Amino acid sequence: FGGGLRVSEPFHLFTADVQPHWDDSSRAFVAVHHPSLGYAPNNWKNHKHQRGFRQEYLAAKFGLMPRHQIRGKLHAGWKHPALDDHWFMQVHWFPEVYGVWFMQIWQRYLEQITSIERNHPYAWINIASKYCGGIYTIGRYEAALQRAVERIGLVYGKRYGTTAHGGRHAYGQRARRGSIDPIIIQRIMHHCS
């Protein structure tokens, strides 16, 4: 909602992709890497002792394929967004206070998951049920979002702007209403055109 990402993009995040921002440690810096061509985290080296890519890292360390290349519940799409740097895009918080709120929530989330065993590098995991530690799916997120929306008395649906994709539209509208130049909006929303 505060970063304008497409629904599937956060599902490619590794835990190492979220860091305190170097200018303001109370705000989160989030880099969404290309699911296969992005660099592996923590300067991981491949079998040639070169900085490895995510696809190599997932295969070598976890026996996994990138989520945009698999089918089924674990699939997370990738629409080839405009990237900010070599094989990743930065989340541009608007307004910036969302970056502070995200960092506060992220720190609490890390406290919850630290002791949970898992066999993948993905940031979002199941923290309850028999799937504890498993890779969190878009389907589970959308079901949880629907329950949350209904708990606060709103109607869940595309026409009401309360679905997961509605957050991206709200982000774009806030930017437009904030008199942000359309070229800047294109860039912060990672549209190619």
C-alpha positions as CSV (number, residue, x, y, z in Angstrom):
1,F,0.0,0.0,0.0
2,G,2.8,2.4,0.8
3,G,5.3,1.1,-1.8
4,G,3.1,0.7,-4.9
5,L,4.3,-2.8,-5.7
6,R,2.4,-5.3,-7.8
7,V,0.8,-8.1,-5.7
8,S,3.4,-10.7,-6.7
9,E,6.5,-8.6,-6.3
10,P,6.9,-8.8,-2.5
11,F,6.7,-12.6,-2.8
12,H,10.2,-12.6,-4.4
13,L,11.8,-10.8,-1.4
14,F,14.5,-12.6,0.5
15,T,14.9,-11.7,4.2
16,A,18.3,-10.0,3.3
17,D,16.5,-7.7,0.8
18,V,15.1,-5.5,3.6
19,Q,17.6,-3.2,5.4
20,P,17.6,0.0,7.4
21,H,18.0,2.9,4.9
22,W,21.5,4.4,5.1
23,D,20.2,8.0,5.3
24,D,17.6,7.2,8.0
25,S,17.8,3.9,9.9
26,S,14.2,4.3,11.0
27,R,13.1,3.9,7.4
28,A,13.3,0.6,5.4
29,F,15.3,0.2,2.2
30,V,13.7,-2.6,0.2
31,A,15.2,-3.9,-3.0
32,V,13.0,-6.3,-5.0
33,H,15.4,-8.3,-7.1
34,H,14.7,-10.0,-10.4
35,P,13.7,-13.5,-9.3
36,S,16.4,-15.3,-11.3
37,L,18.8,-12.7,-12.6
38,G,19.1,-10.6,-9.4
39,Y,22.3,-11.1,-7.3
40,A,22.2,-13.7,-4.6
41,P,22.2,-12.2,-1.0
42,N,25.2,-11.6,1.2
43,N,27.7,-11.7,-1.7
44,W,27.2,-15.5,-2.1
45,K,29.7,-17.0,-4.5
46,N,28.8,-19.7,-7.1
47,H,30.9,-22.7,-8.0
48,K,33.2,-20.5,-10.2
49,H,33.8,-18.3,-7.1
50,Q,31.9,-15.4,-8.7
51,R,29.1,-13.4,-7.3
52,G,26.1,-15.6,-7.9
53,F,22.6,-15.0,-9.2
54,R,19.4,-15.8,-7.4
55,Q,18.6,-18.8,-9.6
56,E,22.0,-20.4,-8.9
57,Y,21.6,-19.6,-5.2
58,L,18.2,-21.1,-4.9
59,A,19.2,-24.3,-6.7
60,A,22.5,-24.8,-4.9
61,K,21.4,-23.9,-1.3
62,F,17.8,-25.0,-1.3
63,G,17.1,-27.1,-4.4
64,L,14.5,-24.6,-5.5
65,M,13.6,-22.7,-8.7
66,P,12.7,-19.0,-8.7
67,R,9.0,-18.5,-8.0
68,H,8.2,-17.0,-11.4
69,Q,9.4,-20.2,-13.1
70,I,7.3,-22.7,-11.1
71,R,3.6,-23.5,-11.3
72,G,1.1,-24.1,-8.6
73,K,0.5,-22.4,-5.2
74,L,4.1,-21.2,-4.8
75,H,4.1,-19.3,-8.2
76,A,4.6,-15.6,-8.0
77,G,4.5,-13.7,-11.3
78,W,7.0,-11.2,-12.6
79,K,5.8,-8.6,-15.1
80,H,9.3,-7.3,-16.1
81,P,9.0,-3.9,-14.3
82,A,11.3,-1.0,-15.0
83,L,14.3,-1.6,-12.7
84,D,16.1,1.1,-10.7
85,D,19.5,-0.6,-10.8
86,H,21.1,-3.7,-12.2
87,W,18.4,-6.4,-11.7
88,F,16.5,-4.9,-8.9
89,M,14.0,-2.2,-8.1
90,Q,13.8,-0.1,-5.0
91,V,10.6,0.4,-3.1
92,H,9.8,4.1,-3.2
93,W,7.6,4.9,-0.1
94,F,4.9,7.5,-0.6
95,P,4.5,9.2,1.6
96,E,7.8,8.4,3.2
97,V,6.3,7.7,6.6
98,Y,5.2,4.3,5.1
99,G,8.9,3.4,5.1
100,V,9.1,4.1,8.8
101,W,6.0,2.1,9.6
102,F,7.2,-0.8,7.4
103,M,10.5,-0.9,9.3
104,Q,8.7,-1.0,12.6
105,I,6.5,-3.9,11.5
106,W,9.4,-5.6,9.8
107,Q,11.5,-5.6,13.1
108,R,8.5,-7.2,15.0
109,Y,8.1,-9.7,12.2
110,L,11.8,-10.7,12.4
111,E,11.4,-11.2,16.1
112,Q,8.6,-13.7,15.4
113,I,10.3,-15.7,12.8
114,T,13.9,-15.8,14.1
115,S,13.4,-19.2,15.9
116,I,11.3,-20.8,13.1
117,E,13.2,-23.3,11.1
118,R,12.9,-23.0,7.3
119,N,14.5,-24.3,4.2
120,H,14.3,-21.3,1.9
121,P,15.5,-17.7,1.9
122,Y,12.1,-16.0,1.3
123,A,11.1,-13.2,3.6
124,W,7.4,-14.1,4.0
125,I,6.7,-17.4,5.8
126,N,3.8,-19.1,7.4
127,I,4.0,-18.6,11.1
128,A,1.0,-20.6,12.2
129,S,-0.5,-24.0,11.3
130,K,1.1,-27.2,10.1
131,Y,2.9,-25.2,7.4
132,C,4.9,-23.2,9.9
133,G,8.2,-22.0,8.2
134,G,6.9,-22.8,4.8
135,I,6.9,-20.3,1.9
136,Y,4.0,-17.9,2.2
137,T,1.7,-17.9,-0.9
138,I,-0.2,-15.2,-2.6
139,G,-3.4,-17.2,-2.1
140,R,-2.9,-17.2,1.7
141,Y,-2.1,-13.5,1.7
142,E,-5.2,-12.7,-0.3
143,A,-7.4,-14.8,2.1
144,A,-5.8,-13.1,5.1
145,L,-6.3,-9.6,3.5
146,Q,-10.0,-10.4,2.8
147,R,-10.5,-11.4,6.5
148,A,-8.8,-8.3,7.7
149,V,-10.8,-6.0,5.4
150,E,-14.1,-7.6,6.5
151,R,-13.0,-7.4,10.2
152,I,-12.9,-3.7,10.0
153,G,-16.3,-3.5,8.4
154,L,-15.4,-2.9,4.7
155,V,-16.5,-4.9,1.7
156,Y,-13.7,-6.9,0.0
157,G,-13.7,-6.5,-3.8
158,K,-12.0,-5.0,-6.8
159,R,-14.7,-2.3,-7.3
160,Y,-14.2,-1.2,-3.7
161,G,-10.4,-1.0,-4.0
162,T,-9.9,-3.4,-1.1
163,T,-8.1,-6.2,-2.9
164,A,-4.4,-6.5,-2.9
165,H,-4.1,-4.8,-6.2
166,G,-6.2,-1.9,-4.9
167,G,-3.2,-0.8,-2.8
168,R,-1.2,-0.2,-5.9
169,H,-3.9,1.9,-7.4
170,A,-4.2,3.9,-4.1
171,Y,-0.5,4.5,-4.2
172,G,-0.7,5.9,-7.8
173,Q,-3.7,8.1,-6.8
174,R,-1.9,9.5,-3.8
175,A,1.1,10.3,-5.9
176,R,-1.1,12.0,-8.5
177,R,-3.0,14.0,-5.9
178,G,0.4,14.9,-4.3
179,S,1.2,16.7,-7.6
180,I,4.0,14.3,-8.4
181,D,5.2,14.7,-12.0
182,P,3.7,11.9,-14.2
183,I,7.3,10.9,-15.3
184,I,8.3,10.5,-11.6
185,I,5.1,8.5,-11.0
186,Q,6.0,6.2,-13.9
187,R,9.4,5.7,-12.4
188,I,8.3,5.0,-8.7
189,M,5.7,2.6,-9.9
190,H,8.2,0.9,-12.1
191,H,6.2,1.2,-15.3
192,C,8.2,0.7,-18.5
193,S,6.0,3.1,-20.4
